[in-house]
Amino acid sequence: MRIKKGAENENLEQANARVRYQVNIDDIPLSCPMPEMYLWNSHPKVYLPIEETGEAKCPYCGSEYYLTNKS
């Protein structure tokens, strides 16, 4: 189970800091930015259709996501 974070003092990842992200079935529905990223300095949340092809690219920031078969 993924714990959603958001407090300032937590060790969150900078939104869109990397270009390519590995995600798994537990991350579906997939959104960019992801829950473990700071949102204040990123683009609006967008849901990405990754289920069919196993890959998705954010139309805002260009981050690429690829799905592993781990859960």
Chimera marker file (.cmm) of the C-alpha trace (Angstrom):
<marker_set name="trace">
<marker id="1" x="0.000" y="0.000" z="0.000" r="1" g="1" b="0" radius="0.5"/>
<marker id="2" x="1.373" y="3.371" z="-1.008" r="1" g="1" b="0" radius="0.5"/>
<marker id="3" x="1.360" y="6.104" z="1.606" r="1" g="1" b="0" radius="0.5"/>
<marker id="4" x="0.486" y="9.507" z="0.195" r="1" g="1" b="0" radius="0.5"/>
<marker id="5" x="2.791" y="12.203" z="1.425" r="1" g="1" b="0" radius="0.5"/>
<marker id="6" x="2.634" y="15.935" z="1.358" r="1" g="1" b="0" radius="0.5"/>
<marker id="7" x="3.997" y="17.613" z="4.450" r="1" g="1" b="0" radius="0.5"/>
<marker id="8" x="6.836" y="20.044" z="3.905" r="1" g="1" b="0" radius="0.5"/>
<marker id="9" x="9.208" y="18.204" z="6.200" r="1" g="1" b="0" radius="0.5"/>
<marker id="10" x="8.810" y="14.855" z="4.438" r="1" g="1" b="0" radius="0.5"/>
<marker id="11" x="11.401" y="13.601" z="2.014" r="1" g="1" b="0" radius="0.5"/>
<marker id="12" x="9.393" y="14.044" z="-1.187" r="1" g="1" b="0" radius="0.5"/>
<marker id="13" x="10.808" y="13.882" z="-4.671" r="1" g="1" b="0" radius="0.5"/>
<marker id="14" x="10.983" y="17.046" z="-6.734" r="1" g="1" b="0" radius="0.5"/>
<marker id="15" x="8.191" y="16.867" z="-9.301" r="1" g="1" b="0" radius="0.5"/>
<marker id="16" x="9.415" y="15.870" z="-12.736" r="1" g="1" b="0" radius="0.5"/>
<marker id="17" x="13.016" y="15.675" z="-11.510" r="1" g="1" b="0" radius="0.5"/>
<marker id="18" x="13.701" y="12.645" z="-13.656" r="1" g="1" b="0" radius="0.5"/>
<marker id="19" x="12.694" y="12.037" z="-17.229" r="1" g="1" b="0" radius="0.5"/>
<marker id="20" x="11.820" y="8.318" z="-17.008" r="1" g="1" b="0" radius="0.5"/>
<marker id="21" x="9.919" y="6.617" z="-14.181" r="1" g="1" b="0" radius="0.5"/>
<marker id="22" x="9.326" y="2.934" z="-13.503" r="1" g="1" b="0" radius="0.5"/>
<marker id="23" x="5.838" y="2.290" z="-12.127" r="1" g="1" b="0" radius="0.5"/>
<marker id="24" x="3.908" y="-0.845" z="-11.226" r="1" g="1" b="0" radius="0.5"/>
<marker id="25" x="0.294" y="-2.006" z="-11.188" r="1" g="1" b="0" radius="0.5"/>
<marker id="26" x="-0.219" y="-0.480" z="-7.724" r="1" g="1" b="0" radius="0.5"/>
<marker id="27" x="0.347" y="2.982" z="-9.273" r="1" g="1" b="0" radius="0.5"/>
<marker id="28" x="-2.731" y="2.697" z="-11.514" r="1" g="1" b="0" radius="0.5"/>
<marker id="29" x="-4.534" y="4.975" z="-12.094" r="1" g="1" b="0" radius="0.5"/>
<marker id="30" x="-1.292" y="6.708" z="-13.032" r="1" g="1" b="0" radius="0.5"/>
<marker id="31" x="-1.064" y="10.456" z="-12.723" r="1" g="1" b="0" radius="0.5"/>
<marker id="32" x="1.672" y="12.985" z="-13.337" r="1" g="1" b="0" radius="0.5"/>
<marker id="33" x="2.875" y="14.352" z="-11.032" r="1" g="1" b="0" radius="0.5"/>
<marker id="34" x="2.774" y="11.235" z="-8.860" r="1" g="1" b="0" radius="0.5"/>
<marker id="35" x="1.621" y="11.315" z="-5.203" r="1" g="1" b="0" radius="0.5"/>
<marker id="36" x="5.170" y="11.220" z="-3.808" r="1" g="1" b="0" radius="0.5"/>
<marker id="37" x="6.126" y="14.413" z="-5.653" r="1" g="1" b="0" radius="0.5"/>
<marker id="38" x="5.785" y="17.991" z="-4.519" r="1" g="1" b="0" radius="0.5"/>
<marker id="39" x="2.906" y="19.579" z="-6.389" r="1" g="1" b="0" radius="0.5"/>
<marker id="40" x="3.358" y="23.270" z="-5.740" r="1" g="1" b="0" radius="0.5"/>
<marker id="41" x="5.943" y="23.772" z="-8.472" r="1" g="1" b="0" radius="0.5"/>
<marker id="42" x="4.617" y="21.358" z="-11.062" r="1" g="1" b="0" radius="0.5"/>
<marker id="43" x="1.932" y="21.308" z="-13.734" r="1" g="1" b="0" radius="0.5"/>
<marker id="44" x="-1.742" y="20.392" z="-13.206" r="1" g="1" b="0" radius="0.5"/>
<marker id="45" x="-2.420" y="16.739" z="-12.400" r="1" g="1" b="0" radius="0.5"/>
<marker id="46" x="-3.093" y="14.661" z="-15.485" r="1" g="1" b="0" radius="0.5"/>
<marker id="47" x="-4.001" y="10.971" z="-15.631" r="1" g="1" b="0" radius="0.5"/>
<marker id="48" x="-2.007" y="8.875" z="-18.079" r="1" g="1" b="0" radius="0.5"/>
<marker id="49" x="-3.361" y="5.796" z="-19.919" r="1" g="1" b="0" radius="0.5"/>
<marker id="50" x="-0.580" y="3.264" z="-19.363" r="1" g="1" b="0" radius="0.5"/>
<marker id="51" x="-2.629" y="0.049" z="-19.122" r="1" g="1" b="0" radius="0.5"/>
<marker id="52" x="-2.757" y="-0.877" z="-22.831" r="1" g="1" b="0" radius="0.5"/>
<marker id="53" x="0.802" y="-0.316" z="-24.001" r="1" g="1" b="0" radius="0.5"/>
<marker id="54" x="2.747" y="-0.315" z="-20.728" r="1" g="1" b="0" radius="0.5"/>
<marker id="55" x="4.175" y="3.120" z="-21.513" r="1" g="1" b="0" radius="0.5"/>
<marker id="56" x="2.924" y="6.685" z="-21.212" r="1" g="1" b="0" radius="0.5"/>
<marker id="57" x="4.313" y="10.180" z="-21.681" r="1" g="1" b="0" radius="0.5"/>
<marker id="58" x="3.105" y="13.254" z="-19.841" r="1" g="1" b="0" radius="0.5"/>
<marker id="59" x="1.839" y="15.907" z="-22.275" r="1" g="1" b="0" radius="0.5"/>
<marker id="60" x="2.880" y="18.706" z="-19.885" r="1" g="1" b="0" radius="0.5"/>
<marker id="61" x="6.433" y="17.894" z="-18.830" r="1" g="1" b="0" radius="0.5"/>
<marker id="62" x="7.461" y="15.049" z="-21.144" r="1" g="1" b="0" radius="0.5"/>
<marker id="63" x="8.206" y="12.610" z="-18.314" r="1" g="1" b="0" radius="0.5"/>
<marker id="64" x="8.023" y="9.028" z="-19.518" r="1" g="1" b="0" radius="0.5"/>
<marker id="65" x="6.525" y="6.207" z="-17.463" r="1" g="1" b="0" radius="0.5"/>
<marker id="66" x="6.889" y="2.500" z="-18.044" r="1" g="1" b="0" radius="0.5"/>
<marker id="67" x="4.944" y="-0.253" z="-16.361" r="1" g="1" b="0" radius="0.5"/>
<marker id="68" x="6.577" y="-3.250" z="-14.729" r="1" g="1" b="0" radius="0.5"/>
<marker id="69" x="4.607" y="-6.375" z="-13.895" r="1" g="1" b="0" radius="0.5"/>
<marker id="70" x="5.425" y="-6.117" z="-10.207" r="1" g="1" b="0" radius="0.5"/>
<marker id="71" x="2.651" y="-5.336" z="-7.759" r="1" g="1" b="0" radius="0.5"/>
<link id1="1" id2="2" r="1" g="1" b="0" radius="0.2"/>
<link id1="2" id2="3" r="1" g="1" b="0" radius="0.2"/>
<link id1="3" id2="4" r="1" g="1" b="0" radius="0.2"/>
<link id1="4" id2="5" r="1" g="1" b="0" radius="0.2"/>
<link id1="5" id2="6" r="1" g="1" b="0" radius="0.2"/>
<link id1="6" id2="7" r="1" g="1" b="0" radius="0.2"/>
<link id1="7" id2="8" r="1" g="1" b="0" radius="0.2"/>
<link id1="8" id2="9" r="1" g="1" b="0" radius="0.2"/>
<link id1="9" id2="10" r="1" g="1" b="0" radius="0.2"/>
<link id1="10" id2="11" r="1" g="1" b="0" radius="0.2"/>
<link id1="11" id2="12" r="1" g="1" b="0" radius="0.2"/>
<link id1="12" id2="13" r="1" g="1" b="0" radius="0.2"/>
<link id1="13" id2="14" r="1" g="1" b="0" radius="0.2"/>
<link id1="14" id2="15" r="1" g="1" b="0" radius="0.2"/>
<link id1="15" id2="16" r="1" g="1" b="0" radius="0.2"/>
<link id1="16" id2="17" r="1" g="1" b="0" radius="0.2"/>
<link id1="17" id2="18" r="1" g="1" b="0" radius="0.2"/>
<link id1="18" id2="19" r="1" g="1" b="0" radius="0.2"/>
<link id1="19" id2="20" r="1" g="1" b="0" radius="0.2"/>
<link id1="20" id2="21" r="1" g="1" b="0" radius="0.2"/>
<link id1="21" id2="22" r="1" g="1" b="0" radius="0.2"/>
<link id1="22" id2="23" r="1" g="1" b="0" radius="0.2"/>
<link id1="23" id2="24" r="1" g="1" b="0" radius="0.2"/>
<link id1="24" id2="25" r="1" g="1" b="0" radius="0.2"/>
<link id1="25" id2="26" r="1" g="1" b="0" radius="0.2"/>
<link id1="26" id2="27" r="1" g="1" b="0" radius="0.2"/>
<link id1="27" id2="28" r="1" g="1" b="0" radius="0.2"/>
<link id1="28" id2="29" r="1" g="1" b="0" radius="0.2"/>
<link id1="29" id2="30" r="1" g="1" b="0" radius="0.2"/>
<link id1="30" id2="31" r="1" g="1" b="0" radius="0.2"/>
<link id1="31" id2="32" r="1" g="1" b="0" radius="0.2"/>
<link id1="32" id2="33" r="1" g="1" b="0" radius="0.2"/>
<link id1="33" id2="34" r="1" g="1" b="0" radius="0.2"/>
<link id1="34" id2="35" r="1" g="1" b="0" radius="0.2"/>
<link id1="35" id2="36" r="1" g="1" b="0" radius="0.2"/>
<link id1="36" id2="37" r="1" g="1" b="0" radius="0.2"/>
<link id1="37" id2="38" r="1" g="1" b="0" radius="0.2"/>
<link id1="38" id2="39" r="1" g="1" b="0" radius="0.2"/>
<link id1="39" id2="40" r="1" g="1" b="0" radius="0.2"/>
<link id1="40" id2="41" r="1" g="1" b="0" radius="0.2"/>
<link id1="41" id2="42" r="1" g="1" b="0" radius="0.2"/>
<link id1="42" id2="43" r="1" g="1" b="0" radius="0.2"/>
<link id1="43" id2="44" r="1" g="1" b="0" radius="0.2"/>
<link id1="44" id2="45" r="1" g="1" b="0" radius="0.2"/>
<link id1="45" id2="46" r="1" g="1" b="0" radius="0.2"/>
<link id1="46" id2="47" r="1" g="1" b="0" radius="0.2"/>
<link id1="47" id2="48" r="1" g="1" b="0" radius="0.2"/>
<link id1="48" id2="49" r="1" g="1" b="0" radius="0.2"/>
<link id1="49" id2="50" r="1" g="1" b="0" radius="0.2"/>
<link id1="50" id2="51" r="1" g="1" b="0" radius="0.2"/>
<link id1="51" id2="52" r="1" g="1" b="0" radius="0.2"/>
<link id1="52" id2="53" r="1" g="1" b="0" radius="0.2"/>
<link id1="53" id2="54" r="1" g="1" b="0" radius="0.2"/>
<link id1="54" id2="55" r="1" g="1" b="0" radius="0.2"/>
<link id1="55" id2="56" r="1" g="1" b="0" radius="0.2"/>
<link id1="56" id2="57" r="1" g="1" b="0" radius="0.2"/>
<link id1="57" id2="58" r="1" g="1" b="0" radius="0.2"/>
<link id1="58" id2="59" r="1" g="1" b="0" radius="0.2"/>
<link id1="59" id2="60" r="1" g="1" b="0" radius="0.2"/>
<link id1="60" id2="61" r="1" g="1" b="0" radius="0.2"/>
<link id1="61" id2="62" r="1" g="1" b="0" radius="0.2"/>
<link id1="62" id2="63" r="1" g="1" b="0" radius="0.2"/>
<link id1="63" id2="64" r="1" g="1" b="0" radius="0.2"/>
<link id1="64" id2="65" r="1" g="1" b="0" radius="0.2"/>
<link id1="65" id2="66" r="1" g="1" b="0" radius="0.2"/>
<link id1="66" id2="67" r="1" g="1" b="0" radius="0.2"/>
<link id1="67" id2="68" r="1" g="1" b="0" radius="0.2"/>
<link id1="68" id2="69" r="1" g="1" b="0" radius="0.2"/>
<link id1="69" id2="70" r="1" g="1" b="0" radius="0.2"/>
<link id1="70" id2="71" r="1" g="1" b="0" radius="0.2"/>
</marker_set>
